[in-house]
Amino acid sequence: MRQRIWRVVGVALVVLVAIEGSVRFMTPRVPKPPDWHYIGIDSLVESMDLLERGGVTSDVVVAGTSLVQRIRVPIVERELESVAVAHNLSLFNAHTPVQRRWLLEEVLPRLKPDRVVWGVASLDFNGGRPQKEIEVYESSRAGKVGFAGPIDRLLGSLLMTVRYRQEVRGPLFFSHILDPPVLQAGPSEEPVDELLERSVIWDREQTEEAFASLRTRELHDFHIGEREAEDFIFSIEEMLKRDIEVILVLMPVPLEYVVANDEGRDSFTNWTDWVLSTAEELAVPVFDYSSAISQADFGDYIHLDAAGADLLTELLVEDLRLLGW
């Protein structure tokens, strides 16, 4: 009986080793599966890892969603004497629960910034959004939480059958057996800020479909969510505990964005008042640019165009200079 058990175990080990060897043989011939939930974040994290290994730290990190990617850190570096190295680490759809994890777990430990400029908009706090981006974030291998997260990341670093498990299940994985190795994406050689600043500006001509998406997704059933508010406050308090200077920026939005709220201007004003009062309680400076940019300088219902991005950055630089930067 014991011999039979050991024979079964031995056969199972041989099969597992054979499968692992086959997958390892194939991995140079297929794209590497991403660790993160959106294209480009893997390369971004690897770039930060390179900076950390090189001993590069950041004087200021700019954080937020794709709206905040418009802040041009080369202008900040050029105009402010106290800022030699700045990085824009904004992420697509990174509302406050995502920002809490992204900033505290990924960005700050690697770049060790002295200051953080956090740009926010009301959609970052909306508890009524149909899709919770934090769930998307935590569905990725790198963002997975709980007991399974570290185990999955460890096994994925050791066993290719674990790392490529989704790809192996596909019917075409081994069809590339005769293909030459493909060039796997690695850390970008571009500065982190240039990686993040490159983004598509929508055409000036707005569509009813885009406006409907704004109302039914980003601003759907708008209210300040409990988790969104708690993560926002926790993140600021945690950065202050680490002796990081925090500056909040209310991002500019066009009039269409304001009226897209279910309650229109009242809903937007209530959110603005809440952020301002929260910043006052936390003793954190806040720059309110919510209505500072002309309607003509937006590329869509949310994002600034190139001219608007330059104007916003100049406004920010001037206010930071007044703070003593």
C-alpha positions in Angstrom: 0.0 0.0 0.0 2.8 2.4 1.0 4.7 1.6 -2.2 1.6 2.3 -4.3 1.2 5.7 -2.6 4.8 6.6 -3.2 4.4 5.4 -6.8 1.4 7.7 -7.3 3.2 10.6 -5.7 6.3 10.0 -7.9 4.2 9.9 -11.1 2.4 13.1 -10.1 5.7 14.9 -9.5 7.0 13.7 -12.9 3.9 15.0 -14.5 4.1 18.3 -12.7 7.7 18.8 -13.5 7.0 18.0 -17.2 4.2 20.5 -17.3 6.3 23.1 -15.6 9.2 22.5 -18.0 6.8 22.7 -21.0 5.4 26.0 -19.8 8.9 27.4 -19.1 9.9 26.4 -22.7 6.9 28.3 -24.0 7.2 31.5 -21.9 9.8 33.2 -24.1 7.4 32.8 -27.0 4.3 34.4 -25.5 3.7 37.8 -23.9 4.3 38.0 -20.2 1.0 38.2 -18.2 0.6 41.5 -16.4 0.8 41.8 -12.7 -1.4 44.8 -12.7 -4.9 45.6 -13.8 -4.2 48.1 -16.6 -1.7 48.2 -19.4 1.4 50.2 -18.6 1.4 49.9 -14.8 3.8 46.9 -14.9 6.3 49.0 -16.8 5.7 51.9 -14.5 6.3 49.9 -11.3 9.5 48.4 -12.9 10.7 51.9 -13.7 10.1 53.0 -10.1 12.1 49.9 -9.0 15.0 51.0 -11.2 14.9 54.4 -9.6 14.8 52.9 -6.1 17.8 50.6 -6.9 19.6 53.6 -8.3 19.0 55.6 -5.1 16.8 58.1 -6.8 14.2 59.8 -4.6 11.5 62.3 -5.4 11.2 65.9 -4.2 7.5 65.8 -5.0 5.1 63.2 -6.3 1.9 64.2 -8.1 -0.9 61.8 -7.6 -4.5 61.3 -8.7 -6.5 60.0 -11.6 -6.1 60.6 -15.4 -7.3 64.2 -14.8 -4.1 64.8 -12.8 -1.8 63.3 -15.5 -2.2 66.7 -17.2 0.0 68.4 -14.5 3.4 68.7 -16.3 6.2 68.0 -13.9 9.0 69.2 -16.2 7.5 72.7 -15.7 7.4 72.2 -12.0 11.0 71.2 -12.0 12.0 74.1 -14.2 10.1 76.8 -12.3 10.6 75.8 -8.7 14.1 75.9 -7.2 13.3 73.5 -4.4 12.1 70.8 -6.8 14.9 69.1 -8.6 13.1 65.7 -9.2 9.4 65.4 -9.6 7.2 62.5 -10.7 3.6 62.3 -11.8 2.3 59.0 -10.6 -1.3 59.5 -11.5 -3.3 56.4 -12.6 -6.4 56.0 -14.8 -9.5 55.6 -12.6 -7.5 55.7 -9.4 -10.2 57.0 -7.1 -9.5 57.3 -3.3 -9.5 53.6 -2.3 -7.1 52.9 -5.2 -5.0 55.9 -4.3 -4.7 54.7 -0.7 -3.1 51.4 -1.7 -1.2 52.8 -4.7 0.4 55.7 -2.8 1.0 54.0 0.6 2.1 50.6 -0.7 3.8 51.2 -4.0 4.8 54.8 -4.6 6.0 56.2 -1.3 8.1 53.2 -0.3 10.0 53.3 -3.6 10.4 57.0 -4.3 10.3 58.3 -0.7 9.0 61.8 -1.6 9.2 64.8 0.7 6.0 66.2 -0.7 2.8 64.9 -2.4 0.5 67.0 -4.5 -2.8 65.1 -4.7 -5.3 66.2 -7.3 -8.9 65.2 -6.7 -12.3 65.5 -8.4 -15.7 64.6 -7.1 -15.9 61.4 -9.1 -13.0 60.1 -7.0 -15.4 60.0 -4.0 -18.5 58.8 -5.6 -20.0 55.9 -3.7 -22.6 55.4 -6.4 -20.4 54.4 -9.2 -21.6 51.2 -10.8 -18.0 49.8 -11.0 -15.7 50.0 -8.0 -12.2 50.4 -9.4 -10.7 49.1 -6.2 -12.2 45.7 -7.0 -10.5 45.8 -10.4 -7.2 46.8 -8.7 -7.5 44.0 -6.2 -8.3 41.5 -8.9 -4.8 41.8 -10.2 -1.9 39.6 -9.0 0.0 42.5 -7.6 -3.0 44.1 -6.0 -4.6 41.0 -4.5 -5.2 41.2 -0.7 -5.7 38.7 2.0 -4.0 35.4 2.6 -4.1 34.4 -1.1 -2.4 37.5 -2.3 1.2 37.0 -1.0 0.9 33.2 -1.7 -0.1 33.8 -5.3 2.7 36.3 -5.8 5.3 34.0 -4.3 4.2 30.9 -6.3 4.0 33.1 -9.4 7.6 34.1 -9.0 8.7 30.5 -8.6 6.4 28.5 -10.9 5.6 29.4 -14.4 2.5 27.1 -14.4 1.1 29.5 -11.7 2.2 32.7 -13.3 0.8 31.7 -16.8 -2.2 29.7 -15.5 -4.7 31.8 -17.4 -2.7 31.6 -20.6 -2.2 27.8 -20.3 -5.9 27.3 -20.1 -6.3 28.9 -23.5 -6.4 26.6 -26.5 -3.6 28.5 -28.4 -0.9 28.7 -25.8 1.1 25.7 -27.1 0.4 26.6 -30.7 3.4 29.0 -30.6 5.8 26.2 -29.9 7.7 26.9 -33.1 7.7 30.7 -32.8 10.9 32.5 -32.0 11.2 34.2 -28.6 9.4 37.5 -28.4 10.8 40.7 -26.9 9.2 40.9 -23.4 8.3 44.4 -22.2 10.6 45.6 -19.5 11.0 48.8 -17.5 10.7 51.9 -19.7 13.9 53.8 -20.4 11.7 57.0 -20.4 11.4 59.2 -17.3 8.4 58.1 -15.3 6.7 61.5 -15.7 6.9 61.2 -19.5 5.4 57.8 -19.4 2.4 59.1 -17.5 2.0 62.4 -19.3 1.4 60.7 -22.6 -2.3 60.3 -22.9 -5.0 60.7 -25.5 -6.9 64.0 -25.6 -10.4 63.4 -27.0 -11.7 65.4 -30.0 -13.3 68.7 -29.2 -16.5 67.7 -30.7 -18.5 66.2 -27.8 -21.1 63.5 -28.2 -24.3 62.6 -26.4 -22.8 59.1 -25.8 -19.8 60.6 -23.9 -22.0 62.8 -21.8 -24.4 59.9 -21.0 -21.3 57.9 -19.9 -20.3 60.6 -17.5 -23.8 60.8 -15.9 -24.4 57.0 -15.8 -20.9 55.9 -14.7 -18.5 58.4 -13.2 -21.2 60.5 -11.6 -24.0 57.9 -11.3 -26.1 58.4 -8.1 -23.4 60.9 -6.8 -22.8 60.9 -3.1 -19.6 60.9 -1.0 -19.0 57.2 -0.3 -18.1 56.1 3.2 -15.1 54.1 2.1 -14.0 56.8 -0.3 -14.0 59.4 2.4 -12.3 57.2 5.0 -9.5 56.2 2.6 -9.0 59.8 1.6 -8.6 60.9 5.2 -6.5 57.9 6.2 -4.1 58.4 3.3 -3.5 62.0 4.2 -3.0 61.3 7.9 -0.6 58.5 7.1 1.5 60.7 4.9 1.6 63.4 7.5 2.8 60.8 10.0 5.6 60.0 7.6 6.6 63.7 7.6 5.4 64.1 4.0 4.0 67.5 3.1 0.6 67.1 1.5 -1.0 69.6 -0.9 -4.5 69.0 -2.2 -5.7 70.3 -5.5 -9.4 70.5 -6.6 -9.1 69.7 -10.2 -10.7 72.0 -12.8 -13.8 70.7 -14.5 -16.0 72.2 -17.3 -19.6 73.3 -16.7 -21.0 70.2 -18.4 -19.3 68.1 -15.7 -21.0 70.1 -12.9 -24.5 69.8 -14.5 -24.0 66.1 -15.1 -24.5 65.5 -11.4 -28.0 64.4 -10.5 -28.5 67.5 -8.4 -26.3 69.7 -10.6 -24.3 72.5 -9.1 -25.6 71.9 -5.5 -24.2 68.4 -5.5 -20.8 69.6 -6.8 -20.7 72.5 -4.3 -21.5 70.2 -1.4 -18.6 68.0 -2.4 -16.2 71.0 -2.7 -17.3 72.3 0.7 -16.6 68.9 2.2 -13.1 68.7 0.8 -12.3 72.2 1.9 -13.5 71.6 5.4 -11.7 68.3 5.7 -8.5 69.9 4.5 -8.9 72.5 7.2 -9.4 69.9 9.9 -6.3 68.1 8.8 -4.3 71.4 8.5 -3.5 70.6 4.8 -3.2 73.4 2.2 -5.7 73.1 -0.7 -5.8 74.9 -4.0 -9.3 75.2 -5.5 -9.0 75.2 -9.3 -12.4 73.7 -9.9 -13.6 76.7 -12.0 -10.2 78.2 -12.8 -9.8 77.0 -16.4 -11.9 78.1 -19.3 -14.3 75.8 -21.0 -12.4 76.1 -24.2 -9.3 74.5 -22.6 -10.9 71.1 -22.1 -10.5 68.2 -24.5 -13.6 66.4 -23.2 -16.0 66.5 -20.3 -13.3 65.7 -17.8 -9.8 66.2 -19.2 -7.8 69.3 -20.0 -6.3 69.7 -23.5 -2.6 70.7 -24.0 -3.2 74.4 -23.5 -5.3 73.8 -20.4 -2.6 71.5 -19.0 0.0 74.2 -19.3 -2.2 76.7 -17.7 -3.1 74.5 -14.8 0.6 73.7 -14.2 1.5 77.4 -14.2 -1.3 78.1 -11.6 0.0 75.3 -9.4 3.6 76.5 -9.7 2.7 80.0 -8.7 0.7 78.8 -5.7 3.4 76.4 -4.6 5.9 79.3 -4.9 3.8 81.4 -2.5 3.9 78.5 -0.1 7.7 78.8 0.0 8.6 76.1 -2.5 
